[in-house]
Structure formats: C-alpha cells, structure tokens
Amino acid sequence: MSDGGSAGRSAGAVFAERVNAAADLLQAGVLAADAARELADRFDCSQRQAHRYVQRAGRDGHVPVPAPSGVFTVKLAMPLIARVRSYAAGSGRTLSAVVGQALEEFLARAHRQRSPR
C-alpha cells in the first residue's frame, strides 16, 4: 500500500491525514460508501482500509496530526537510564513516549513558574 506520496512521514501522520480527509468528505455530505471509494482511489489503499478511515471519521471527526519527531542524544546517569527504561517497560510504553511526556510536563511546569500571575 502506498502512503500517498508522503514518504518519510510517520504512520500516525498518514493515518490522521486519511481520517481527516474522510471527515471532510462526510461533512460535505458524501455518503460513507462513496467516501470510502474516493479515499481508496486518492490514497491507493484497499476499500476495506478506506472504510475504516470513514468509520473512524464518522465516530471521532477530525483527529490531530502528530508533530514530526526527531532524534537527539543526551548523556544521563546510568541509574536514571535504568529507572526510565524500567518504567517504560512496566507501563507498556516506549522509551520515547515516557521521556517525551516527562519533558512536556517539566517544560509546562517551568513555564507556569516563570509566567507572571
């Protein structure tokens, strides 16, 4: 299955693009079956997969497009690395998800503390 010419983009961004296209079609009054055919043609995917996009759009409407991700290296104390890895494994989440959430929460807290009230 082609990704519709969006090579290099994450699967989450492709999924969001397709669900949002389905939501646009449904909002324009296109019948679900017709929307699925349009999506299958537009994104070169199966009718079954296109129908799943339409179902999701019908249930949830537009979905947020995830921000692109990148890689950067940091040096951390080995015990901290072990604790983060253990937490990620125990929670069933990826290391990137755990570290990303921790950084988002840290930066939000730092911003609130800096902002005048």
C-alpha positions as a LaTeX table, in Angstrom:
\begin{tabular}{lrrr}
\hline
Residue & $x$ (\AA) & $y$ (\AA) & $z$ (\AA) \\
\hline
Met1 & 0.00 & 0.00 & 0.00 \\
Ser2 & 1.28 & 3.41 & $-0.93$ \\
Asp3 & 1.42 & 6.23 & 1.55 \\
Gly4 & 0.02 & 8.66 & $-0.95$ \\
Gly5 & 3.34 & 10.28 & $-1.80$ \\
Ser6 & 4.22 & 11.11 & 1.77 \\
Ala7 & 7.40 & 9.07 & 2.07 \\
Gly8 & 9.27 & 9.67 & 5.28 \\
Arg9 & 6.23 & 10.70 & 7.28 \\
Ser10 & 5.18 & 8.78 & 10.34 \\
Ala11 & 2.35 & 6.29 & 10.18 \\
Gly12 & 0.44 & 8.49 & 12.63 \\
Ala13 & 0.58 & 11.48 & 10.30 \\
Val14 & $-0.57$ & 9.37 & 7.35 \\
Phe15 & $-3.44$ & 7.94 & 9.40 \\
Ala16 & $-4.51$ & 11.42 & 10.55 \\
Glu17 & $-4.37$ & 12.78 & 7.00 \\
Arg18 & $-6.62$ & 9.99 & 5.77 \\
Val19 & $-9.11$ & 10.16 & 8.63 \\
Asn20 & $-9.29$ & 13.93 & 8.24 \\
Ala21 & $-9.89$ & 13.55 & 4.50 \\
Ala22 & $-12.71$ & 11.14 & 5.33 \\
Ala23 & $-14.13$ & 13.62 & 7.85 \\
Asp24 & $-14.05$ & 16.36 & 5.20 \\
Leu25 & $-15.97$ & 14.14 & 2.77 \\
Leu26 & $-18.56$ & 13.18 & 5.37 \\
Gln27 & $-19.00$ & 16.83 & 6.41 \\
Ala28 & $-19.56$ & 17.71 & 2.75 \\
Gly29 & $-22.47$ & 15.26 & 2.70 \\
Val30 & $-20.75$ & 12.44 & 0.79 \\
Leu31 & $-22.23$ & 9.04 & 1.64 \\
Ala32 & $-19.93$ & 6.71 & 3.59 \\
Ala33 & $-19.66$ & 4.15 & 0.77 \\
Asp34 & $-18.81$ & 6.87 & $-1.75$ \\
Ala35 & $-16.30$ & 8.42 & 0.66 \\
Ala36 & $-14.58$ & 5.05 & 1.07 \\
Arg37 & $-14.29$ & 4.65 & $-2.72$ \\
Glu38 & $-12.89$ & 8.19 & $-3.04$ \\
Leu39 & $-10.32$ & 7.56 & $-0.30$ \\
Ala40 & $-9.28$ & 4.20 & $-1.78$ \\
Asp41 & $-8.62$ & 5.91 & $-5.11$ \\
Arg42 & $-6.99$ & 9.00 & $-3.63$ \\
Phe43 & $-4.64$ & 7.17 & $-1.27$ \\
Asp44 & $-4.17$ & 3.93 & $-3.23$ \\
Cys45 & $-5.41$ & 1.78 & $-0.37$ \\
Ser46 & $-7.96$ & $-1.03$ & $-0.17$ \\
Gln47 & $-11.69$ & $-0.36$ & 0.06 \\
Arg48 & $-11.66$ & $-2.13$ & 3.42 \\
Gln49 & $-8.96$ & 0.16 & 4.81 \\
Ala50 & $-10.68$ & 3.23 & 3.37 \\
His51 & $-13.90$ & 2.13 & 5.07 \\
Arg52 & $-12.03$ & 2.00 & 8.39 \\
Tyr53 & $-10.91$ & 5.61 & 7.88 \\
Val54 & $-14.52$ & 6.59 & 7.17 \\
Gln55 & $-15.75$ & 4.74 & 10.27 \\
Arg56 & $-13.19$ & 6.49 & 12.46 \\
Ala57 & $-14.06$ & 9.87 & 10.95 \\
Gly58 & $-17.74$ & 9.19 & 11.48 \\
Arg59 & $-17.12$ & 8.32 & 15.11 \\
Asp60 & $-14.50$ & 10.92 & 16.08 \\
Gly61 & $-14.45$ & 13.55 & 13.34 \\
His62 & $-11.10$ & 15.18 & 12.63 \\
Val63 & $-8.08$ & 13.85 & 14.52 \\
Pro64 & $-4.93$ & 15.78 & 15.44 \\
Val65 & $-1.91$ & 15.32 & 13.17 \\
Pro66 & 1.08 & 14.27 & 15.28 \\
Ala67 & 4.09 & 16.57 & 15.24 \\
Pro68 & 7.10 & 15.28 & 13.33 \\
Ser69 & 9.63 & 13.59 & 15.57 \\
Gly70 & 13.40 & 13.73 & 15.54 \\
Val71 & 16.33 & 12.15 & 17.27 \\
Phe72 & 18.76 & 13.75 & 19.66 \\
Thr73 & 21.28 & 12.28 & 22.05 \\
Val74 & 21.66 & 13.17 & 25.71 \\
Lys75 & 24.00 & 11.83 & 28.35 \\
Leu76 & 22.30 & 10.75 & 31.55 \\
Ala77 & 23.42 & 8.94 & 34.68 \\
Met78 & 23.19 & 5.16 & 34.21 \\
Pro79 & 20.88 & 4.68 & 37.22 \\
Leu80 & 18.44 & 7.23 & 35.76 \\
Ile81 & 18.53 & 5.47 & 32.39 \\
Ala82 & 17.78 & 2.16 & 34.09 \\
Arg83 & 14.84 & 3.69 & 36.01 \\
Val84 & 13.36 & 5.25 & 32.86 \\
Arg85 & 13.74 & 2.01 & 30.88 \\
Ser86 & 12.17 & 0.02 & 33.71 \\
Tyr87 & 9.26 & 2.46 & 33.97 \\
Ala88 & 8.67 & 2.40 & 30.22 \\
Ala89 & 8.71 & $-1.39$ & 30.09 \\
Gly90 & 6.41 & $-1.69$ & 33.10 \\
Ser91 & 3.92 & 0.78 & 31.65 \\
Gly92 & 3.91 & $-0.80$ & 28.20 \\
Arg93 & 5.00 & 2.49 & 26.62 \\
Thr94 & 8.01 & 3.28 & 24.51 \\
Leu95 & 11.04 & 4.98 & 25.97 \\
Ser96 & 10.39 & 7.92 & 23.63 \\
Ala97 & 6.81 & 8.27 & 24.86 \\
Val98 & 7.86 & 8.29 & 28.52 \\
Val99 & 10.72 & 10.75 & 28.02 \\
Gly100 & 8.59 & 12.96 & 25.75 \\
Gln101 & 5.81 & 13.16 & 28.33 \\
Ala102 & 8.29 & 13.88 & 31.12 \\
Leu103 & 9.87 & 16.71 & 29.13 \\
Glu104 & 6.47 & 18.18 & 28.17 \\
Glu105 & 5.38 & 18.17 & 31.83 \\
Phe106 & 8.69 & 19.63 & 33.02 \\
Leu107 & 8.60 & 22.43 & 30.45 \\
Ala108 & 4.94 & 23.23 & 31.19 \\
Arg109 & 5.70 & 23.45 & 34.92 \\
Ala110 & 8.76 & 25.63 & 34.27 \\
His111 & 6.69 & 27.92 & 32.05 \\
Arg112 & 3.96 & 28.30 & 34.73 \\
Gln113 & 6.57 & 29.13 & 37.37 \\
Arg114 & 8.15 & 31.77 & 35.11 \\
Ser115 & 4.92 & 33.39 & 33.98 \\
Pro116 & 3.76 & 36.45 & 35.90 \\
Arg117 & 0.44 & 35.95 & 37.67 \\
\hline
\end{tabular}
